């Protein structure tokens, strides 16, 4: 029996959280919120590690819009391939990996980092590994960030975080989600139970 496509509830939930948080920033003192809850490399906190993934600079609507569009575009496909909980795990792990890379790259910085870009880049990496036809698009995004890092042309863009998130997404897909990767790429057949019933959403 053909697998039933599950609604991308995790992707939509993440998108809703990002949009709600940004609306809250706009309604209040967004810069103060980012300074308070963003990830500051010189004194990182656990709260900042997680909160920074859904915060965005209130003065840069292009940043949150770009992340929202890419999250929706890549997240829906990856979630249908991996399941709801794995998509959430991927988002969080890539966000943490990117944040740690950012701290390691500039440990004395007192400027808070905010944005979902690292987490989104992790999902992009997974997308490229799961579906090779998308690798050109994914590689272009990664190459652009590498170029920005090497040339220093990124300004306030946390390119190290983007690359860290991308690397974490690739590692997680290759190691933790290796069974799903092998089945989707056709390297192994899905278990009979998975072929006979609708896929579990996790």
C-alpha positions in Angstrom: 0.0 0.0 0.0 1.3 3.4 -0.8 2.4 5.5 2.1 -0.1 8.2 3.2 1.4 11.6 3.2 1.2 13.1 6.7 0.3 16.8 7.1 3.5 18.8 7.8 2.4 19.8 11.3 5.9 20.2 12.7 7.0 22.6 9.9 3.8 24.6 10.2 4.2 24.7 14.0 7.8 26.0 13.8 6.7 28.6 11.2 3.9 29.7 13.5 6.3 30.1 16.4 8.8 32.1 14.4 6.0 34.4 13.1 4.4 34.8 16.5 7.7 35.7 18.1 8.5 38.2 15.4 5.1 39.8 15.8 5.7 40.0 19.6 9.0 41.8 18.9 7.4 44.3 16.6 4.6 44.9 19.2 7.2 45.6 21.9 10.8 46.5 22.2 12.2 43.9 19.8 15.8 45.0 20.1 15.7 44.7 23.9 14.2 41.2 23.5 17.0 40.2 21.2 19.6 41.6 23.5 18.1 39.8 26.5 17.4 36.4 24.9 19.8 36.3 21.9 23.0 34.2 22.1 25.9 36.3 23.1 29.2 34.5 22.4 31.1 36.2 25.3 28.6 34.8 27.8 26.4 32.2 26.2 23.4 30.8 28.1 21.1 27.8 27.6 18.1 30.1 27.2 20.0 32.1 24.6 21.0 28.9 22.8 17.4 27.9 22.2 15.6 31.3 22.1 18.0 32.7 19.4 16.6 30.1 17.0 13.2 31.8 16.8 14.2 35.4 17.4 15.0 37.8 14.5 16.3 41.3 14.2 13.1 43.4 14.2 14.6 45.8 11.8 15.2 43.2 9.2 12.0 41.7 7.9 13.9 40.3 4.9 15.7 38.0 7.3 12.6 36.5 8.9 10.8 36.3 5.6 13.7 34.5 3.9 13.9 32.0 6.8 10.2 31.5 6.8 10.0 30.8 3.1 13.0 28.4 3.2 11.7 26.6 6.3 8.3 26.1 4.5 9.9 25.0 1.2 12.4 22.6 2.6 10.7 21.6 5.8 7.5 20.2 4.3 9.5 17.7 2.1 11.9 16.7 4.8 9.2 16.2 7.4 7.2 14.0 5.0 10.4 11.9 4.5 11.5 11.7 8.2 8.4 12.4 10.3 7.3 15.1 12.7 9.6 14.4 15.6 12.7 13.9 13.5 12.1 17.2 11.7 11.9 19.0 15.1 15.0 17.2 16.2 16.8 18.2 13.1 15.8 21.8 13.5 16.9 22.0 17.1 20.2 20.1 16.6 21.2 22.2 13.6 20.3 25.4 15.5 22.5 24.3 18.4 25.3 23.2 16.1 25.2 26.5 14.3 25.1 28.5 17.6 28.1 26.6 19.0 30.0 27.2 15.7 29.2 30.9 16.0 30.5 31.0 19.6 33.7 29.1 18.6 34.3 31.5 15.6 34.0 34.7 17.7 34.1 33.9 21.4 34.7 37.4 22.6 31.7 39.0 20.7 29.2 40.9 22.8 26.7 41.2 20.0 23.7 38.8 20.4 23.1 36.4 17.6 19.5 35.8 16.5 17.8 34.0 13.7 16.6 30.6 12.4 19.1 30.4 9.6 21.4 27.8 11.2 18.4 25.5 11.8 17.0 26.1 8.3 20.4 25.3 6.8 20.4 22.0 8.6 17.1 21.2 7.0 18.5 22.2 3.6 21.4 19.8 4.1 19.1 17.0 4.9 16.9 17.8 1.9 19.9 17.6 -0.4 21.0 14.2 1.0 17.5 12.7 0.9 16.7 14.0 -2.6 19.8 14.4 -4.8 17.8 16.4 -7.4 17.8 19.3 -5.0 21.6 19.2 -4.4 22.3 22.0 -6.9 20.1 24.4 -5.0 21.4 23.3 -1.6 25.1 23.5 -2.7 24.6 27.0 -4.1 23.3 28.2 -0.7 26.3 26.5 1.1 28.8 27.9 -1.4 27.5 31.4 -1.0 28.0 31.2 2.7 31.5 29.8 2.4 32.3 32.7 0.1 30.9 35.2 2.5 33.0 33.6 5.4 36.2 33.6 3.4 35.9 37.1 2.0 34.3 38.7 5.1 31.6 40.2 2.9 28.7 39.1 5.1 28.8 42.0 7.5 26.5 41.1 10.5 25.4 37.8 8.9 26.5 34.9 11.2 27.9 32.7 8.4 29.7 30.4 10.8 26.4 29.6 12.3 24.9 28.8 8.9 27.8 26.5 8.1 27.6 24.8 11.5 23.9 24.2 11.1 24.5 22.8 7.6 27.2 20.4 8.9 25.0 19.3 11.8 22.1 18.6 9.5 24.2 16.5 7.2 25.7 14.5 10.0 22.4 13.9 11.7 20.9 12.7 8.4 23.8 10.5 7.6 24.2 8.9 11.0 21.0 9.2 13.1 18.5 9.1 10.2 20.5 6.6 8.1 17.7 4.1 7.8 15.3 6.7 6.4 18.0 8.0 4.1 18.7 4.5 2.8 15.1 3.7 2.1 14.4 7.0 0.3 17.5 6.7 -1.8 16.6 3.1 -2.6 19.7 1.6 -0.9 17.5 -0.7 1.1 13.8 -1.8 1.0 11.5 -0.5 3.7 10.4 -3.1 6.3 7.2 -5.0 5.3 5.2 -3.3 8.1 6.1 0.1 6.7 5.0 -0.9 3.3 1.8 -2.5 4.5 0.5 0.3 6.6 0.5 4.1 6.6 3.8 5.5 7.9 3.9 6.6 11.5 4.2 10.4 11.8 7.4 10.0 13.9 
